[in-house]
């Protein structure tokens, strides 16, 4: 087959080579017009179709976020799937959790792809994938690259059907409030900040069925993100909710990333609850109802969280960072609740085991009611620690994974105990420090936590000393 000159026609080549930066650990992400375009989306479709067909499947759900490049990428992706012999169920503009819902229960499909740049800059985009109800990442993504490069594609003539799952999805996640009396929520004034991301329309639909007074921020989908970037892990992106609390307009607030799988929370004093703090509240609620349950949290989470799980009669499991890795780990371990610092929260007790920020917000409201305390009171009761944000730094000319391997070898040779779940997490009487290689950028990431400011300083000095021994300075 000869390549044409138009955008989609040019995509229809016999083989395709992706920019190496697209083939990442958790999903595929690139810069629109530079490392990512319609040709890539078509090749993703053809390659994923091949994987689905070889696994005995036939149907795939496809959704897209609100980025300006998403319609063009979705069109090329769908073309690739159809020409690979796949019947496509298009769920349209949607957050990623709706795509996961389609795969998990709502539509008879064998896999799904969401066109999304998630929380990345507005000129970025990419694909999150699910095959057979399991996260598609790591070697699976590398395999797509191999299939495309060889042009080893299935061939067929699939069909396209548009499916609207918004009402069914909202009805499903509202079950999180089944045992909560409306009177418990009616006094609350709740802010919802969609950041002009794909979750906005579903939030508008959802709040019609949630008791309380609801104040909406930026629920109109706009890929320019004119008010703030949709990433609730960045404090400045929560400033509108924090200001609304200070002005007495709301009692608490929820914020969402561009594709609705990361949750940010602001309490009644305008404080941000980070991922491990949100998870701690959910843990208290879950273990009161399911004693002994296995809870998973990523390696960057506070030690106070792991200690609390144990103290409350649960079983704690430390996991590598990354939403795909955690979902896979939950399946393998039987964990029923998990979370990571980025605000991805996963429920497998009364839900499907994937990350869903809208469902997580409802579960947090229900947890507060069942625990008999406001989010503010629950935050007040948490242990006070001194903790750094993620300390990210480049190491030019050095492979970050090789650097971590040198550090762990040195620690082991010196008889220093450490947790190697994801990098090296070293615990001392002062607290702990972590060094790991980023799976999304050529950088090292560090994090440090102590119960005291002086302890934090000593831990940072200890980390820097070990880095210096392998020739690195942050």
Secondary structure, DSSP 4 states (H G I P E B T S, - for coil): ----SSHHHHH--S-----GGGB-SSSEEEEBTTTB-HHHHHHHHHHHHHHHHHTT--EEEEEE-S-TTHHHHHHHHHHHHHHTTPEEEEEEE--HHHHHHIIIIIS--SEEEEE--TTS-TTEEEEEEEETTEE--THHHHHHHHHHHHT--------EEE---HHHHHHHHGGGGTTS-HHHHHT-EEEEE-TTSTTHHHHHHHGGGSSSEEEEES-S--TT--SS-S-TTSGGGGHHHHHHHHTTS-SEEEEE-TTS--EEEE-TTSPEEPHHHHHHHHHHHHHHHSTT-EEEEETTS-HHHHHHHHHTT-EEEEE-SSHHHHHHHHHHHT-SEEE-TTS-EEE-SSS-SSB-HHHHHHHHHHHHHHHTS-HHHHHHTSPP-EE---EEEE-TTS-HHHHHHHHHHHHHHTT---B-SSSEEEEETTEEEEEEE-SSSSEEEEEEEESSHHHHHHHHHHHHHHHHHTT---
